[in-house]
């Protein structure tokens, strides 16, 4: 364990966000430098000798949290990074983007503020990069087997890195012009600067992974031909079919899906565009959806200088404290304030959109909504509660409903879908087509980055086993695992 009395003597201290008026002037990450000492070492010292580390169960990756907390407290940064990488290929991604179900499962969190696991994690990996302790790990010899990975999000990258290190020749195909999937074009720069992706890609290239961008499998490359060319294929294309809102006025101008809006802002930061084609400066913005994607739209609108931003959520406002129906160590659905919410805007709960109101030139000018409540398990409108709010732009951030079928990939590979619209698979990540596997959101449905990486690592082990008859790669999870679902 770390400091034997740390949890008694050291109060919780969270990462410091830059002042709102400062960070709204740029697109840099909202947090101050994360590796400040002695704050991080003292926070790691709060980790208890709890006997059974429930944080392991809270994390799908099975991160060895007490071990690297102890090493951090002792300032053995190289050792901490080694233990962190033992279970997680990309801790700089999860340390910035994961909602930290491990902290919800922390034993200390039963009656005190939990250990700041996520902040310690990202500090360890940032320090490792700064100290030059993240080196390529090329295989000692090649197996002669080839694998194609479709998609370069966290699941695809984890599959590729694990299989490359196992000695297979791996090619990653990405339909966008840069590697990273939603990490690249779905996550705003203020949540994760893309330099973190770039240096991981360089590490993977040095290990032997090949990357091909601008390649839409199903359109640019026939899926069946790809299957014949490689010994195995892993589909890690995500669940990118977005949920629609079929109400009156949906066809009006100014109404966009979140993933039509967010990529442009990232392309501006990449230097591809001078300005976003969807710029809300001086406009009234409404975001439908109260989750992380909605918050990403919120922060982006703030940085573009929106006149007002209103975020709508159909569910009632969550409670401040853990509800009785979600006891420790489950992940509680409580009221949370993201960095974007600190920056302004209004959050409105328990409302449903009735109509998009037309203005001039076929564009939206307002949104008509109604308050709702659950009665006998059904969503019911409250009479007399309809009202309009101004809306020059509306962004739909209501999640995703499964794998994109528009490109023909599913049909060309011949794989089947399950009842939820995801690619069907068995307990070894294998689809109904021999030699074709699936990992991440494409098989699981929309989920967390930690689940994507955990599935990528586990799928890599199954592919290695299928190709060679044995494997030494870890299997954090199986597709049937539920653990502490978020």
GIVEN-V387592 format. One record per run of one state. SS is the DSSP state (helix for helix, strand for strand, loop for the rest). FROM is the first residue (numbers start at 1). LEN is the number of residues. Records with the same first field share a line. If there is no record, write none. Layout:
SS=FROM-LEN  FROM-LEN
//
This chain:
loop=1-5  10-7  18-2  24-7  32-7  45-9  59-6  74-3  86-5  98-3  105-2  111-6  131-15  151-3  166-3  174-8  186-9  208-2  213-4  218-3  222-1  230-2  236-6  243-5  249-4  254-1  271-13  289-3  305-3  314-25  343-3  350-1  359-1  376-2  382-5  391-2  397-3  401-8  414-3  418-5  424-6  431-5  439-2  445-4  469-18
helix=6-4  20-4  39-6  54-5  65-9  77-9  91-7  101-4  107-4  117-14  154-12  182-4  195-13  223-7  258-13  292-13  339-4  360-3  409-5  441-4  449-20
strand=17-1  31-1  146-5  169-5  210-3  217-1  221-1  232-4  242-1  248-1  253-1  255-3  284-5  308-6  346-4  351-8  363-13  378-4  387-4  393-4  400-1  417-1  423-1  430-1  436-3
//
